[in-house]
Amino acid sequence: MKFGKNMALMAIGAGAVLAYQKYNEPVKRKMDKMVNKNVKKTNDKLENMM
């Protein structure tokens, strides 16, 4: 029972590492685009207020 549990946990960990390596960059780029878009909107609002 313990051996099976350990093997399952190792497989989940390996899958998580592979998914992180594959999807890390695209997700980072999307997040940067979203953040920059929101920052630009905020700056525009602040400039309009002044």
ZADO-240351 format. One record per residue: z, y negated, x negated of N, C-alpha, C, O in turn. Coordinates in steps of 0.2 Angstrom, whole numbers. Last residue first. Layout:
REM residues N
<nc3:Z	nc2:Y	nc1:X	cac3:Z	cac2:Y	cac1:X	cc3:Z	cc2:Y	cc1:X	oc3:Z	oc2:Y	oc1:X> $
...
END
This chain:
REM residues 50
<nc3:-69	nc2:-323	nc1:30	cac3:-68	cac2:-329	cac1:26	cc3:-73	cc2:-334	cc1:28	oc3:-73	oc2:-339	oc1:25> $
<nc3:-74	nc2:-313	nc1:38	cac3:-68	cac2:-316	cac1:40	cc3:-67	cc2:-323	cc1:37	oc3:-64	oc2:-328	oc1:39> $
<nc3:-85	nc2:-309	nc1:31	cac3:-86	cac2:-312	cac1:37	cc3:-80	cc2:-316	cc1:40	oc3:-81	oc2:-321	oc1:43> $
<nc3:-78	nc2:-302	nc1:20	cac3:-82	cac2:-308	cac1:19	cc3:-84	cc2:-312	cc1:25	oc3:-83	oc2:-318	oc1:25> $
<nc3:-72	nc2:-292	nc1:28	cac3:-68	cac2:-297	cac1:24	cc3:-72	cc2:-303	cc1:23	oc3:-69	oc2:-308	oc1:24> $
<nc3:-84	nc2:-285	nc1:32	cac3:-79	cac2:-288	cac1:37	cc3:-75	cc2:-293	cc1:34	oc3:-74	oc2:-298	oc1:37> $
<nc3:-89	nc2:-281	nc1:19	cac3:-93	cac2:-285	cac1:23	cc3:-88	cc2:-289	cc1:29	oc3:-89	oc2:-295	oc1:30> $
<nc3:-79	nc2:-272	nc1:15	cac3:-80	cac2:-279	cac1:11	cc3:-84	cc2:-284	cc1:15	oc3:-83	oc2:-290	oc1:15> $
<nc3:-80	nc2:-262	nc1:25	cac3:-74	cac2:-266	cac1:24	cc3:-75	cc2:-273	cc1:21	oc3:-72	oc2:-278	oc1:23> $
<nc3:-93	nc2:-257	nc1:22	cac3:-91	cac2:-260	cac1:28	cc3:-85	cc2:-265	cc1:28	oc3:-85	oc2:-270	oc1:31> $
<nc3:-90	nc2:-253	nc1:8	cac3:-95	cac2:-258	cac1:10	cc3:-94	cc2:-262	cc1:16	oc3:-94	oc2:-268	oc1:17> $
<nc3:-81	nc2:-243	nc1:11	cac3:-79	cac2:-248	cac1:7	cc3:-84	cc2:-254	cc1:8	oc3:-82	oc2:-260	oc1:9> $
<nc3:-89	nc2:-234	nc1:18	cac3:-83	cac2:-237	cac1:21	cc3:-81	cc2:-243	cc1:18	oc3:-79	oc2:-248	oc1:21> $
<nc3:-98	nc2:-230	nc1:8	cac3:-101	cac2:-233	cac1:14	cc3:-95	cc2:-237	cc1:18	oc3:-96	oc2:-242	oc1:20> $
<nc3:-90	nc2:-224	nc1:-1	cac3:-93	cac2:-230	cac1:-3	cc3:-96	cc2:-234	cc1:3	oc3:-96	oc2:-240	oc1:3> $
<nc3:-86	nc2:-213	nc1:6	cac3:-81	cac2:-218	cac1:4	cc3:-84	cc2:-225	cc1:2	oc3:-82	oc2:-230	oc1:4> $
<nc3:-98	nc2:-206	nc1:8	cac3:-94	cac2:-208	cac1:14	cc3:-89	cc2:-214	cc1:12	oc3:-88	oc2:-219	oc1:16> $
<nc3:-102	nc2:-204	nc1:-5	cac3:-106	cac2:-208	cac1:-1	cc3:-102	cc2:-210	cc1:5	oc3:-103	oc2:-216	oc1:7> $
<nc3:-91	nc2:-196	nc1:-9	cac3:-92	cac2:-202	cac1:-13	cc3:-96	cc2:-207	cc1:-8	oc3:-95	oc2:-213	oc1:-8> $
<nc3:-93	nc2:-185	nc1:-1	cac3:-87	cac2:-188	cac1:0	cc3:-88	cc2:-195	cc1:-4	oc3:-86	oc2:-200	oc1:-1> $
<nc3:-105	nc2:-180	nc1:-6	cac3:-105	cac2:-182	cac1:1	cc3:-98	cc2:-186	cc1:2	oc3:-99	oc2:-192	oc1:5> $
<nc3:-101	nc2:-176	nc1:-19	cac3:-106	cac2:-182	cac1:-18	cc3:-106	cc2:-184	cc1:-11	oc3:-106	oc2:-190	oc1:-10> $
<nc3:-92	nc2:-166	nc1:-17	cac3:-90	cac2:-172	cac1:-20	cc3:-95	cc2:-178	cc1:-19	oc3:-93	oc2:-184	oc1:-18> $
<nc3:-100	nc2:-157	nc1:-11	cac3:-95	cac2:-160	cac1:-7	cc3:-92	cc2:-166	cc1:-10	oc3:-91	oc2:-171	oc1:-6> $
<nc3:-108	nc2:-154	nc1:-22	cac3:-111	cac2:-156	cac1:-16	cc3:-106	cc2:-160	cc1:-12	oc3:-107	oc2:-165	oc1:-9> $
<nc3:-98	nc2:-149	nc1:-32	cac3:-102	cac2:-155	cac1:-33	cc3:-105	cc2:-158	cc1:-26	oc3:-105	oc2:-164	oc1:-25> $
<nc3:-92	nc2:-137	nc1:-25	cac3:-88	cac2:-143	cac1:-27	cc3:-93	cc2:-149	cc1:-28	oc3:-91	oc2:-154	oc1:-25> $
<nc3:-99	nc2:-125	nc1:-22	cac3:-99	cac2:-131	cac1:-17	cc3:-95	cc2:-137	cc1:-19	oc3:-95	oc2:-142	oc1:-16> $
<nc3:-97	nc2:-116	nc1:-33	cac3:-104	cac2:-117	cac1:-30	cc3:-104	cc2:-124	cc1:-25	oc3:-109	oc2:-127	oc1:-26> $
<nc3:-84	nc2:-116	nc1:-36	cac3:-89	cac2:-118	cac1:-41	cc3:-95	cc2:-120	cc1:-38	oc3:-99	oc2:-124	oc1:-40> $
<nc3:-78	nc2:-112	nc1:-24	cac3:-77	cac2:-119	cac1:-26	cc3:-82	cc2:-121	cc1:-32	oc3:-84	oc2:-127	oc1:-32> $
<nc3:-83	nc2:-99	nc1:-22	cac3:-85	cac2:-104	cac1:-17	cc3:-84	cc2:-111	cc1:-20	oc3:-88	oc2:-116	oc1:-19> $
<nc3:-77	nc2:-93	nc1:-34	cac3:-84	cac2:-94	cac1:-33	cc3:-86	cc2:-99	cc1:-28	oc3:-91	oc2:-103	oc1:-30> $
<nc3:-63	nc2:-95	nc1:-29	cac3:-66	cac2:-98	cac1:-36	cc3:-73	cc2:-99	cc1:-36	oc3:-76	oc2:-104	oc1:-37> $
<nc3:-63	nc2:-87	nc1:-18	cac3:-62	cac2:-94	cac1:-17	cc3:-64	cc2:-98	cc1:-24	oc3:-67	oc2:-103	oc1:-23> $
<nc3:-66	nc2:-74	nc1:-23	cac3:-71	cac2:-78	cac1:-18	cc3:-70	cc2:-85	cc1:-18	oc3:-74	oc2:-89	oc1:-17> $
<nc3:-55	nc2:-72	nc1:-31	cac3:-61	cac2:-73	cac1:-34	cc3:-66	cc2:-76	cc1:-29	oc3:-70	oc2:-80	oc1:-32> $
<nc3:-45	nc2:-72	nc1:-20	cac3:-45	cac2:-77	cac1:-25	cc3:-51	cc2:-78	cc1:-29	oc3:-54	oc2:-84	oc1:-30> $
<nc3:-49	nc2:-61	nc1:-13	cac3:-49	cac2:-67	cac1:-10	cc3:-49	cc2:-73	cc1:-15	oc3:-52	oc2:-78	oc1:-14> $
<nc3:-47	nc2:-51	nc1:-23	cac3:-54	cac2:-52	cac1:-21	cc3:-54	cc2:-59	cc1:-17	oc3:-59	oc2:-63	oc1:-18> $
<nc3:-33	nc2:-52	nc1:-25	cac3:-38	cac2:-54	cac1:-30	cc3:-45	cc2:-55	cc1:-28	oc3:-48	oc2:-60	oc1:-31> $
<nc3:-29	nc2:-47	nc1:-12	cac3:-28	cac2:-54	cac1:-14	cc3:-32	cc2:-56	cc1:-20	oc3:-34	oc2:-62	oc1:-20> $
<nc3:-34	nc2:-34	nc1:-13	cac3:-37	cac2:-39	cac1:-7	cc3:-35	cc2:-46	cc1:-9	oc3:-40	oc2:-50	oc1:-9> $
<nc3:-26	nc2:-29	nc1:-23	cac3:-34	cac2:-29	cac1:-24	cc3:-37	cc2:-34	cc1:-19	oc3:-41	oc2:-38	oc1:-20> $
<nc3:-13	nc2:-30	nc1:-17	cac3:-15	cac2:-34	cac1:-23	cc3:-23	cc2:-34	cc1:-24	oc3:-25	oc2:-40	oc1:-26> $
<nc3:-15	nc2:-21	nc1:-6	cac3:-13	cac2:-28	cac1:-5	cc3:-15	cc2:-32	cc1:-11	oc3:-18	oc2:-38	oc1:-11> $
<nc3:-17	nc2:-9	nc1:-13	cac3:-22	cac2:-12	cac1:-9	cc3:-21	cc2:-19	cc1:-7	oc3:-26	oc2:-23	oc1:-7> $
<nc3:-5	nc2:-8	nc1:-20	cac3:-11	cac2:-8	cac1:-24	cc3:-17	cc2:-11	cc1:-19	oc3:-20	oc2:-16	oc1:-22> $
<nc3:4	nc2:-6	nc1:-9	cac3:5	cac2:-12	cac1:-14	cc3:-2	cc2:-13	cc1:-18	oc3:-4	oc2:-19	oc1:-18> $
<nc3:0	nc2:6	nc1:-4	cac3:0	cac2:0	cac1:0	cc3:0	cc2:-6	cc1:-4	oc3:-4	oc2:-11	oc1:-3> $
END
